């Protein structure tokens, strides 16, 4: 797996207070992501027509994150759910999709998405190369869980939304290495709609 | 249910980052409650020989809570798990146990525990009377969930421990009124071993 000198591997997700990144039947996104549209600071994204309106504290944090993250690893489920972000992920970063196969219509010219059939370890390795020394962002559910289980995860970032969803997809779905100890949060940023918490994985 | 002028009804629990108040098979308490023994400030309890050693920030918060909470509502499961705190709950407050029956050996002379067979609504009502204008503390799991479902809960207090337990008993076990929106946290207190978060229930 190499040494962890070239940027960190960080899982990132918005989570409900009861631990879900989506509610039953892919519900609850309006609640979870209220903070993307709950403030007065406009944040333009790489996607045409997509502008977020955040609190000053969330906008500042997100822009700093954008500068520090060099590549993303996502699961096939999230990729399909978002329609591959129509080829323009809002963060405009190279993306490695962990997938058993390459979806129809992909890859596309000029879109920096790769499809990795060799599991999360290989996907993270490839994303590290693409990130060129910056962090690798991992989202979420089973991919974050697999990274944690494989000892690949350095940090866990949680944007904690003040809602109880009562069910759905857990952030770390079906974790086999529990109990997993974290350290922190080393950073807490409050927003009227969300609390950003950042933890280090304890080894 | 009367007006909410006479103290609030507040659910209180230490929870893992993935939403559990106990891990699989009643495990994980060492991780969840590390903050009760992780600092340098001694906090004496009503139980002989039980002294906690907390961080200054947690000790300050807990002592303030002790002054503000007048009575507790607990479930039979927690009551049995703790052996009824041997008749001396560390907070030394009147306790109403929600239970289908009265356990063997109870009630005991001089121990301010009552057993309520009429559900959480009646238990909360009784605890309100015992609390004499102070808050009613509710712990946890199915009792907190039932209070939330019945519209009885004013606040949710979470002491968030930096650990993933991967399973066990959720704070709000089997919530039927999801999504349930909260407001806040209106208070965040950091401790090296825990993050105390306090939310209001949105109505």
Boltz contact constraints between the chains, C-beta under 6 A:
constraints:
  - contact:
      token1: [A, 18]
      token2: [B, 19]
      max_distance: 6.0
  - contact:
      token1: [A, 18]
      token2: [B, 172]
      max_distance: 6.0
  - contact:
      token1: [A, 19]
      token2: [B, 18]
      max_distance: 6.0
  - contact:
      token1: [A, 19]
      token2: [B, 19]
      max_distance: 6.0
  - contact:
      token1: [A, 28]
      token2: [B, 179]
      max_distance: 6.0
  - contact:
      token1: [A, 31]
      token2: [B, 179]
      max_distance: 6.0
  - contact:
      token1: [A, 162]
      token2: [B, 182]
      max_distance: 6.0
  - contact:
      token1: [A, 162]
      token2: [B, 184]
      max_distance: 6.0
  - contact:
      token1: [A, 162]
      token2: [B, 199]
      max_distance: 6.0
  - contact:
      token1: [A, 163]
      token2: [B, 179]
      max_distance: 6.0
  - contact:
      token1: [A, 163]
      token2: [B, 181]
      max_distance: 6.0
  - contact:
      token1: [A, 164]
      token2: [B, 172]
      max_distance: 6.0
  - contact:
      token1: [A, 164]
      token2: [B, 175]
      max_distance: 6.0
  - contact:
      token1: [A, 164]
      token2: [B, 178]
      max_distance: 6.0
  - contact:
      token1: [A, 164]
      token2: [B, 180]
      max_distance: 6.0
  - contact:
      token1: [A, 165]
      token2: [B, 178]
      max_distance: 6.0
  - contact:
      token1: [A, 165]
      token2: [B, 179]
      max_distance: 6.0
  - contact:
      token1: [A, 166]
      token2: [B, 175]
      max_distance: 6.0
  - contact:
      token1: [A, 166]
      token2: [B, 178]
      max_distance: 6.0
  - contact:
      token1: [A, 172]
      token2: [B, 18]
      max_distance: 6.0
  - contact:
      token1: [A, 172]
      token2: [B, 164]
      max_distance: 6.0
  - contact:
      token1: [A, 175]
      token2: [B, 164]
      max_distance: 6.0
  - contact:
      token1: [A, 175]
      token2: [B, 166]
      max_distance: 6.0
  - contact:
      token1: [A, 178]
      token2: [B, 164]
      max_distance: 6.0
  - contact:
      token1: [A, 178]
      token2: [B, 165]
      max_distance: 6.0
  - contact:
      token1: [A, 178]
      token2: [B, 166]
      max_distance: 6.0
  - contact:
      token1: [A, 179]
      token2: [B, 28]
      max_distance: 6.0
  - contact:
      token1: [A, 179]
      token2: [B, 31]
      max_distance: 6.0
  - contact:
      token1: [A, 179]
      token2: [B, 163]
      max_distance: 6.0
  - contact:
      token1: [A, 179]
      token2: [B, 165]
      max_distance: 6.0
  - contact:
      token1: [A, 180]
      token2: [B, 164]
      max_distance: 6.0
  - contact:
      token1: [A, 181]
      token2: [B, 163]
      max_distance: 6.0
  - contact:
      token1: [A, 182]
      token2: [B, 162]
      max_distance: 6.0
  - contact:
      token1: [A, 184]
      token2: [B, 162]
      max_distance: 6.0
  - contact:
      token1: [A, 199]
      token2: [B, 162]
      max_distance: 6.0
